[in-house]
Amino acid sequence: MIKNFILSLLILFAATSVVYAANGDFNARKGNLTEVSAVRIGYGSGTVRIVIDTTAKIKFSESYAENPSRVIIDMHNTWLSPNVQREIELKSLAAKKVRIAQFNATTVRLVIESMADIKPFHLTGGPKGYRFVIDVGNVAFKENPELNKPDDDAQKKKQEQEKQEQIEREKQAQLERDRQAQLERDRQAQLERDKQAQIERDKQAQLERQERERLAKIENERQAQLEKERQERDRLEREHQERERQAQLEIERLERERQERERQDREREERARQERERLEQEAQTKEELELLKEQEKQERKLREKQEREMRELKEKQERELKKQQEKQERELRKQKEKEERDKKDRRDKDKNKDTEKNTDNDNDTYDNGTDVEKPFGDLNTELENLSALGGKRIVIDPGHGGNDAGAIGPTGIMEKNVTLKVSLELRKLLEAEGAEVIMTRDSDTTVSSKGASASDIEELGARCEVANRINADIFISIHADSFTRPEARGTTGYYYSRGAGSGQRLADCIRRNLIEQLGTPSRGTQPCNFYVVHHTDMPATLIELGFISNYEEEKLLNSAEGVRKAAQGILDGIEDYFG
């Protein structure tokens, strides 16, 4: 409603401005034109003289028209005074009527209804200093006093007409003054409305600023809560690790005690054996031997009792340790479930809609083709048995795509096109080795179902979802690096340091083989927190093939040979990883 009101005010203001501009423009233009101030008629014998008073000598042009016959005279660079009588009836056979009007912005047109000849010429003098004279008739003009004698009725009629014209002019002048006053009132009202509109806009801007500050405060509180939760998770993780370490130390202590008791038992048995041997040697009678046997039996029972008690004690300690570990695991699971619920609640609150993925198309994408025709079944089995990649499920993620061009090189080469070319070539090589290859995209498009409207997190999350949903063996995201200084160059492998343990080895294998194929400098294998390697459940790496901002590496990555070498280097690295 406010927008419509403001639009109406702007239209009214524009219309008022046009009126003022038009009046001002004519007044400015009038100063450069010659004024036509009066038209006077004189009669001769068979002729009529038309005298036009002007403020300067004028230029004119003639033309003729029929039905009825008319002579048209256009006076150029002139303007017609409002006091000039626009139409005059003539009392002559030479001409019937004279009409005069402003034809256009710079031309006054005089129309004479006559079939006779005309003779136009200029004279000086008169009320304005110059006269433009037109004689109408087939003979030279000679004034006829009788015809020029004033007609009382015509004179009265003329006076009455002039009086009416004066009244009309005054009325028009009053209307003009009223119109100007109304325009001024409208202008003042428009200014007041503009002032109110500006106040309303300022008020709206203040409300929007306050709303932004409120949202920023809420976001800061949310970030603080997330940081607090992260610290709490880290604390619980440290406590869990410390409890595990203490439990391991306890197990080691118990093991040392058990070994020490076994050693002591062995020493005791050895001493008892030596003592029995000594006693047997000394004992000469049957009673002494029976006593020794009874003593040995008692010692054996004692040892069995001690061993049984030790086993029960160890089993009890192991059960208590297991219960403690299960309790810690339950606490961690509950904490993780709470975090997942909190994350889901925040996503529901922010997005206010479900973000579930349509898995039907994905199932079609990954399930189609599993029923291989029988003639090729044995061949595929043989290929898988021959290759280290046989049966491996590998997800290739060409970086960027769709409305996200990625980095752009000095000659306009876009990162999204380079990564797609290399990924498609790599897919051919991997499939030839018997691997199952899934692409997050195989054309210039986005991965998220939301398309160009998806946020960065939603787009990256969709790429991770492709790999996590099918439980891939490895995930490889292919990119091209960029820097403000064009001399930067080289190949880099990235991995998530807290992810799957073999992610670093995967990144290192691919990086070493890439630099061998491309001949680019090595920038090492580095830990990172990139979203796609952080949120995938399998070993993952993000590979920067080279710097597209470097002219030579841009040219290499855009060439067919460079694409082939890059794909071959990644293939070699994958084979090293699985081999």
N, C-alpha and C positions, 0 to 999 in steps of 0.2 A: 504494500500500500504506500509506504514512504517513497519507494522508488518511482511509482506512478505519479505521485504528487510532485516530486522533484522534477520529473520529466515534463509535466504540464507547465510548471513554472519556467523551465528553460525554453519551451516552445513559445510561450507568451512573451518572454523577454527577447527572444530572437525576432518575433514579429514586430515588436515595438522598435527594436534596433533597426529593422529594415525600413520602417516608415521614416524614422529620423534620418537614416542614411539617404533615403530617396529624396526627401526635401532638401537636405543639405547638399546633395549631389547636384540637383537642378539649380539651386541658388548659386553654387560655385560655377556651374557651366554657363549660366545666363550672362555672367559678366563678360564672356568672350564672344557673345552673339550680338547682332544688330537688332534693335527693337523696331517692330512695326507698330506704330502708335495710333494711327487713324486711317480711315478710308473715306474719301470725299468724292462726290459725283457732280459733274458739270455736263450740260446738254448743249449741243449745237444743232445746226440744220442737218438732220439725218445722221448725226454722229453723237457719240457719248465719250466723255473724258473721265477716266478713273484716276484719281490722284491718291497715292499712298505715301503718308508721312513716315520717314525713317530717320534713325540717328546716324546713319552712314550710307555711303553708296553701296548698293547691293549687287550681287551676281544672280542671274536668273536663267531659267531654261523654259522652252515652250513645248507643248504637245497638244494634240487634238483628239477628241472623242466624238462618237456619233450616238444618235438616238437618246436624247436630243443632241444636236450639235453643240459642242462645248470647246472653249479654248481654255487650256490648263497652263498656268504660269506658276512654276516652283521657284520661290525666293530662298536661296541657300544661305546657311549660317545666320539665320534670323529666328526671332521668337516673337509671338503675337501677344500684344498687351491684352489683358482681360477686359479693358474698356472699349475695345474695338467691336462695332456692330458686325455680327457674323453673317448676316444675310440682308441684301438690299434689293427691293423691286425697282426696276428701271421703267421710266416713261418714254421709251424710244423704240422705234422699229429696228434699230441697229442691234440692240441687246435687250433681253428680257429680265435677266436677274444676275446678280453678282453674289458669290458666296466665298468666304475666307475662313481658314482654320489652320491650326498647328498640325501639319501633316506627320512629322516625326520630330525627334529631339532637336534637330537643327534646321528644319525646313518648314516654311509657311507656304501653303498652297492657296492660290486664287483661281476660282473657276468662274468663267463668264459664259452664260448661255447665249450664243450668238453664232450666226453664219457669216458675219462680215469680217473684213480684214482688220488686223490690229497693227498699231504702231507704238511699241514701247520705247521710252527714252528717259533720261535722268535730268533733273534740274536741282539746283541748289536753292537754299532758302526754305521758308516754311517754318512751322512751329518747332520742328526738331532739327532743322538745318539742311535736310535733304528730302527730295521728293522723287518718287518713282511714278512716272506718268504713262498711262496706256490709253491711246485714242482708238476707239472702236467705230468703224464705218468705212465706206468705200470712197469718201471724199475727204478733203482736208477739214480739220475741225475749225468751225467758226461759231463762236458763242451766240446763242439765241436767247435774248433777254426775256422773251415771253416764256420760254420753256423753263428758264432758271428762276422765274418769279416764284416767290414762296407760295405754297398751297396751304391756306389756313387749316383746312382739315388735316392735311398731311402733317403740318407743323404741330398741330395739337396731338395728333396720333403719335408723332415722333417724340414729343415731350412726355406724353403719357408712357410711351414705351421706355424712354430713358429713365423716367421716374420708377417704373416697375423694375427695370434692370438695376437701378441704384438700390431699391429695396431688396432685390434678390441678392445683390452683392453684399449688402450689409448683413442679410440673413446668413449668407454663406460665410461671411467673415466671423459672425457670432458663432456659427456652427464650428468653424475652424478653431476659434478660441476655446469653445467648450470641449472640442475634441482634444486640443492640446492640453487643457486642464485635466481631462479624463486620463490622457496618456501619462501626465505627470503623477496623478493620483495612483494610476496603475503601476508606474515605475516605483513610487514610494512603497506601495503595497508589496511589489515584487522584492524590493530591497529588504523589507521587513520579513517577508517569507524566507528570503535567502538567509537572513540573519538567524531566523528560527531553525531553518534547515541545518545551518552550520553548527548551531548549538546542539541540535539533535545528533549530528554527525560526531561532534566532539564527545557528547555523552556516550554514543555507541562505541566510539574508539576507546573511551575510558573503560566501559564495560568489557570490551574485548581484551584490553590490556590486563584488567583484573582477572579475567577468565584465563588468559595465558599464564599469568603469574600463579593462579591457583593450580592449573594443570602442571606447571613446572614444579610447584611445591609437592604435588601428589607424586610426580615422577621421581623427584629427589627422594621422597620418603620410600617409594617403591624400590629405588636403587639401593637405598640404605638398608631396607629390609632384606633385599636379595644378598647384599654384602654380609649382613648379619647371618643369614641362613648359610651362605657359603663358609663363613668362619666357623659356624656351628658344625657344618658337615666336616670341615677340616679337623676340628677338635675331636669329633667322634671318630673320625678316621685315625687320627693319631692315638686316641685312647684305645681303639680296637687293635692297632698295630702294637701298642705298648703291652696290651693284655696278651696278645699272641706271643710277643717276645718273652714276657714273664712266664707264660705257660710253657714255652719251649725250654726256658731255663729250668723250670721246675721239673719237666720231663728229664732233662739232662742230669739234674741233681739226683732224681730218683734212680736213674740208670746207673749213675756212679755209685750210689749207695748199694744198689743190688749187686753190682760187680764186686764192691768191697766185701759185702756179706758172703758172696760166693767164694771169694778168695780166702776169707777167714774160715769158711766151712771146709774148703779144701785143705787148708793148713791143719784145721782141727782133725779132720779125717786122717790126714797123713800122720799126725802125732798119735792118734788113737791106733792106727794100724801098726805103727812102730812099737807102741806100747803093748798091743796084743801079741805081736811077734816076740817081744821080749818076755812077756808073761808066759806065752806058750813054751818058750824055751826053758823058762824057769820052773813052770808047773810040771809036777811029776805025777800028780794024782788026778783021778777022774773028777773029783769035786772041784779042783781048781779050774779044770777046763770048762766044766758046766757053769761055774761062776763067770768065767770070761764070756761064754756064749750069752748068758743072761744079760751081762753088762752091755755086750754088743747090741743085743736086741733092744734094750732100753735106749741106747744112743741112737739107733736107727729110727725108733718111734719119735724120739725127740727131734731128730733132723726133719722127718716127714712133717711133724707138727709145725716146726718153724717154717718150712717151705710152703706149707699150706697157708699159714698166716701171712707170709710175704706175698703170695699170689693174691689172696683176698684183699690185702692192703693195696696192692698195685691196681687190681681191678676197680676197687672203690675210688682210688685217686683218678684213674682213667675215666670212670663214669662221671665223677664230679667235674673233671676238666671238659668232658664232652658236653655236659649240661651247660657249663659256663659258656662254651663256644656257641652252642645252639641259642642260648639266651642273647648273646651279643649279635649273632646273625639275625635273630628275630627283631632286635632293636634297630639294626641297620636297615632291614627290609621295611619296617614300619616307618623309619625316617625317610627312606627313598619313596615309599608310597605316599607319604604326606607331601613330600616335595613335588611329586608328579601331580597330586591333586591340586596343590597350590598353583602349579604352572598351568594346569588345565583351567582352573577358576580364573586366573589372570587372562588367559587367551580368550575365554568365553566373554569376560567383561570387556576386553579391548575390542574384539572383533564383533561380538554380539551375534555370532552365528557359528554354525558347525564348520570345521575345516577338514572333515573326513574326506579322504581321497576315494575316487571311484576306481575300485580295483578290478572292475569287469574288463575294461580295456587293457589293463596291465596284464591280467591273466591271459587275455587273448594274445597279447604281445609275446608273453614268455612261454605259453603253453602250446601255441600253434607249432606244428611241425615236429611234435614229439613222436608221432607215428611215422617213422621213416619207412619208405618203401623197402620191401624185403631184399631186392637186388643190391641195395647200398648198405644194408645193416652190417654185414660182415666186413665191408670195406671200412666203415667208420670205426668199428671195433678194432680192426688192425691198426688204423692210424692212431687211435687213442693209446693202444699198447706200445706203439713205436715212439710217441712223443711224450715229453715230460708234461706237456700242457693238455694232454688228452683228458676230456671230461671236466677240466677246470672251468669254473663259472667266473668270468671276468667282466667287470663293469667299467666301461670307458666313458668319461665325462668330458666332452669338448667344452672348454670354458666359454662363458658368455653366450650370445645368440639372441635373435629376435631384435627387440628395441635396444638391447645392450651390446654395443659394438666392441666393448673392451678398449684396450689401448689402440692408438692409431699411429702408424709409422710416418716417417718424413715424406714419403711419396703417396700417403693416403691408404696404405694397406691396413685392413682392420684385423684385430686379433681374433675376433669370432670366426672369420673365414679361414685363417691359418690353422686354428685348432681343429676345425671341422674337417679340413682336408687331411691333416695328419691322422685324425681319429678314424676316418673312413679307410685310409690306407692300412692303418694298424689292424682294423677289424678283418680285412682280407687276409693279412698275414697270420693272425691268430687262428682264424677259422681253418686256414690251410693246415695248421698244426693240430687240429682236432679240438680246440677250445670252444666253449660256449660263450659267445660275446653278446653282451647287452649294452646298448648305447643309451645314454640319458637323452640324447637328441641326435638325429641323423639328417637334419636340415636346419635352415636358418630360422629357428623358432625358439621360444622359451620352453621350459620344462613344466613349470607350474600350470595347472589348469586355469588359473586366473589370467594367464597371458601377460600383456603389458601392464595390467593394473596390479600385478603381484609385487609385494615388497621384496627387498633383497633377501631377507630371512626366509620368506615363503618360497622364493625361487631356489635358494640353496638347500632348504629343507626338502623340496621336491626331489632334488638330485640325490640326496642321501637316502630318501625313502625308496628310490628305485633299487639301490643296492641292498638296503636292510631288509626289504620285503622278500627278496628272492634268496637271501642268505648267501651272497656272493663270496667267492674265495678271496678276491682282492678288489680294490677300488683304485682307479688311476684317473686323476683330473689333470687335463693337459691345458697349459697356458703359455703365453708369451710375455716376458717381462718388459718393463718400461721405466725410464728415468728421465729427469729434466735435462741431464747432461748427455749428449748423444754419444760420447765416447764409452759409456758404460756398456759392457757386453759379458756374455758367459751363460753357462747352464747351471741351474740350481735344483736340488731335490729337497722337498719339505716333508716333514712327518710330524704327527702329534706325539709329543714326548710321553704323555700319560695314556696313550691309546694302546692298541694291540702291540705286543712287544716286538713283532717282526716288521712293523711299519718302517722303522729306520733302515732295516736291511733291504726292504723292497725299494725304498727311495734311493739308497746308495747303489744298488745293483743297476737300476735304470739310469741314474746319473752317469756312472762310469761308462756304460756302453753308449750313451748319447754323445758324450764328448769324444769318444773314439770314432763314432760315425761322422759327426758334424764338424769335428776339428775346432770346437768352441772352447774357450777357457773354462776351467772348472771353478765354480763359486761355492763348492762344498755341499754337504748334506746337512741341513739345518732344522732344528725343532721349530714348531710354529703352533699357532692356535687358530688356523684357518677353519672356517665352519665345516667344510666338506670332509676334512680329515679328522675333525674333532667329533663329529656326530655320526660317523659310520662305525658299524659294529665289527668290521673285519680289518685286516691290515690295509692301510690306505696311504697314498702319497699324492702330493700336488707337484707337478713337474713344470718348471719354467724352461722351455726349450732354448730360448735365447732372448736378446733384447730387441723388440720390434722398433724401439726408438733409435737403434743403431742402424745406419744406412746399410752396411754390409750384411748384418744379420737379418735385417728385414728382407733384403734381396735374396738371401739364402733360403729363408723360411717360406718365401712366396714362390720359389722355383720348384719345378717338378722333382728335380734331383734332391733338393733340400727336404721336401716332403717325404720322399722315399727313404732317405737316410735317417730322418727323425723317426719314422715308423719302425725301421729295421733296428735302430738303437734301442727303442723301448721294448721291442720283441726280444732282443738278445738279453736285456736286463731281466725281463720276466722269466725267461728260460733259466738264467743263472739263479734267480730266486727260488724257483721250484726244483731246479736240478740239484 
